[in-house]
């Protein structure tokens, strides 16, 4: 004789399996998995709305001069016909562009907030370096980088043509500086 506890298990197991298969069939028929509300969809909040893959030329200007990088099928070149950039430099350029796309300013200072001090106070007159990003021959963004804040965790940045001074996370500027040093 079979114990009383085993009978309900024997009946519940196939029912649970059928329910699981039913959920899978419903997902296949509907065409997508159930959305998990715990995950937050990525939305770029950076200073550059263009996708990083669309950027095909970069100009970096420092007090020492101007460097140009052009995206090729196999990576970045130093100028249109120049040699390929080393892998580490290409990585810094790619990361720099991505940071411009995804990193939002920590603070935005309007002209009325900074005009009495002047841009020199923020290391922006003149800027330490400028990165200009191009898409199909058109400049989409020119960012002037200034001094880090006193705690060295943020950095002042100004977008050419705009009156605002942005306070950005320091890692954004550090990535450009790594590319400049290479």
CORTARA-V140123 format. One record per residue. N is the residue number from 0. PHI is phi in whole degrees, 0 to 359 (none if undefined). Layout:
# CORTARA-V140123
N&PHI ; N&PHI
This chain:
# CORTARA-V140123
0&none ; 1&273 ; 2&296 ; 3&294 ; 4&287 ; 5&291 ; 6&298 ; 7&296 ; 8&295 ; 9&295 ; 10&275 ; 11&289 ; 12&300 ; 13&295 ; 14&294 ; 15&297 ; 16&296 ; 17&296 ; 18&297 ; 19&297 ; 20&296 ; 21&298 ; 22&296 ; 23&298 ; 24&297 ; 25&298 ; 26&293 ; 27&294 ; 28&295 ; 29&286 ; 30&92 ; 31&205 ; 32&284 ; 33&298 ; 34&285 ; 35&270 ; 36&288 ; 37&282 ; 38&271 ; 39&259 ; 40&291 ; 41&285 ; 42&225 ; 43&298 ; 44&236 ; 45&284 ; 46&279 ; 47&243 ; 48&287 ; 49&295 ; 50&291 ; 51&303 ; 52&292 ; 53&281 ; 54&285 ; 55&242 ; 56&208 ; 57&227 ; 58&242 ; 59&242 ; 60&246 ; 61&231 ; 62&295 ; 63&276 ; 64&141 ; 65&238 ; 66&240 ; 67&237 ; 68&232 ; 69&239 ; 70&284 ; 71&243 ; 72&301 ; 73&261 ; 74&137 ; 75&260 ; 76&246 ; 77&278 ; 78&87 ; 79&300 ; 80&241 ; 81&282 ; 82&289 ; 83&293 ; 84&288 ; 85&303 ; 86&304 ; 87&293 ; 88&295 ; 89&301 ; 90&296 ; 91&295 ; 92&296 ; 93&298 ; 94&294 ; 95&300 ; 96&295 ; 97&300 ; 98&297 ; 99&294 ; 100&279 ; 101&253 ; 102&266 ; 103&274 ; 104&297 ; 105&285 ; 106&210 ; 107&242 ; 108&256 ; 109&285 ; 110&305 ; 111&297 ; 112&280 ; 113&247 ; 114&297 ; 115&291 ; 116&273 ; 117&87 ; 118&289 ; 119&301 ; 120&300 ; 121&256 ; 122&74 ; 123&250 ; 124&225 ; 125&277 ; 126&290 ; 127&294 ; 128&199 ; 129&232 ; 130&245 ; 131&247 ; 132&250 ; 133&240 ; 134&229 ; 135&49 ; 136&85 ; 137&248 ; 138&291 ; 139&258 ; 140&198 ; 141&232 ; 142&247 ; 143&261 ; 144&258 ; 145&248 ; 146&280 ; 147&287 ; 148&288 ; 149&303 ; 150&277 ; 151&66 ; 152&252 ; 153&232 ; 154&218 ; 155&281 ; 156&215 ; 157&229 ; 158&271 ; 159&302 ; 160&90 ; 161&239 ; 162&271 ; 163&275 ; 164&253 ; 165&257 ; 166&253 ; 167&252 ; 168&300 ; 169&298 ; 170&298 ; 171&296 ; 172&292 ; 173&299 ; 174&293 ; 175&296 ; 176&295 ; 177&298 ; 178&296 ; 179&295 ; 180&290 ; 181&281
